Amino acid sequence: MYKGLILVGDSGGNITFFTSEDLEDQIGENGHTERVDEGAINTLALLDKDTVYAGGDSGILIKIVWRDGESLKLTKSQISTCGITKIRIRCGRVWVLTIDQRISVYSADGDFLHAFYTQVADPADFDFESAFKICVVGKGMQTISVELPKETIAVT
């Protein structure tokens, strides 16, 4: 939840935006639903209060710029032929884990910056242990030390 907003992705490729007011009023249809993909949505990540990234079975990274629960701009990038299992935001960068054991790093504008691979089969999730270590889980677990090119690290 981000400042009273809840996002829900489903297996039909829809994302529904709920506000805290929608949840307080349980009568009738609440929220705003947007069809963004043909396949299931597996992961959602907020860059900021106006930008949401989504990914799923199609391998398409979807960037949604929205305001007040209404999408204003939708950008789609085919980044893999395999499904996206997790998206994380770190230092203003978009980190994407795909089922083909790849973690790709993109700028907020969608420019590819860097990629590296994990040995974990069917990777489902990852998180940052520290500034330079990532833990990947799936059918197994691996900690990866990452050395990113200087241009990959955002100045914060």
Helices and strands as residue ranges (DSSP letters): E 5-9, E 14-19, H 20-24, E 32-35, E 41-48, E 51-56, E 60-67, E 70-78, E 84-90, E 93-98, E 102-106, E 112-117, E 121-130, E 133-139, E 141-145, G 150-152
